[in-house]
């Protein structure tokens, strides 16, 4: 197999591994609050929103050290260990206790920071400036199949049910735990590249012999990776992209947790309200897969760079927010176990709700594929620190959003996303125009990126 073939193979394995792990985790996140609501009349007194807030809060802080961890143990082993912690978090739901639930939330936050930093490093090492757009799209499309499979099962398993029994819960979460472990094992198939350079390693050609020297070298690389993360955080480009990244954190919270809860709380959807959570996840996944596939395939043929894709993303999201505002009751995110009988500005429509799910997924893929692409392009030599900053900003905003989702009515959550999304689009445009100008000055064909 050629070097280019090996790199594409690694990208596909990376995408498939993430697909299995996040089939389990995203399905878990999508149904967690609904499952927990059915548990709160027992000895369990946890909150799905609070758990996700803890996860993303710890994740954001852990991104300060994740480049150092990846520098020491390498991206492949980092992803394997992180995958095990994802599986343990999901397994907690088989027989949930409040202390285990929140403890696992802390550990998966740390694991997620390491996992996504290692993923960014692996993606960049197996790409160049001509393939980063394609590889970002391929990875994103494969990853988002996770939304399709898990939620398809939820739709059929919970169809017609208004209460989730203990047997239903255990069956689902045992299956999801096994699926997560399969994805973790697949990381072992990723082949190392000869030119792979660990994050923060300034000179991979200098071999330091001896165990003590090797350990000292790893520590130096870890410190260098940490310093590089701090330095990159305050560059103009990274500060501007942080606004866009902040928006992806807010809308990630909304489509992966809040919106499914809203659908499940609308009593006017009848006996299908719980199974519609799964169907919503499927439509989000279809939008994500379609967006990732199209923007990955068209990346080499685009003459206009990344801006048109981001513009499409924000327009699609604004349409979705407008329809959700009209279709969903205002108290849906914080409704009690009995649900809500309120009506917004129209009788709640299942068809409109599913259309909005598709639009949320499509818009999210527009932003994330282009952010992955531009980060891999701008920071090809410092991929791990750059992706760590990306996940730091995204996750801290997701944590904030999960926290206020416990209290804010739907209209205020939508308004926050509209404002941050508008400014995030403008800042992305600014960075993209400067990147295009710099590429043109070097005499390269920017349209191939």
Secondary structure, DSSP 8 states (H G I E B T S, - for coil): --HHHHHHHHHHHHHHHHHHHHHHHHHHHHHHHHHHHHHTTTT----HHHHHHHHHHHHHHHHHHHHHHHHHH-HHHHHHHHHHHHHHHHHGGGG--HHHHHHHHHHHHHHHHHHHHHHHHHHHHT--TTTHHHHHHHHHHHHHHHHHHHHHHHHHHSTT-SS--HHHHHHHHHHHHHHHHHHHHHGGG----TT---TT-S-TT----SHHHHHHHHHHHHHHHHHHHHHHHTSHHHHHHHHHHHHHHHHHHIIIIIHHHHHHHBGGGGGGTTHHHHHHHHHHHHHHHHHHHHHHHSTTT-SSTTHHHHHHHHHHHHHHHHHHHHHS-TTGGG--TT-B----SS---HHHHHHHHHHHHHHHHHHHHHHHHHHHHHTTTSHHHHHHHHHHHHHHHHHHHHHHTTT--HHHHHHHHHHHHHHHHHHHHHHHHHHHHHHHHTT--GGG-
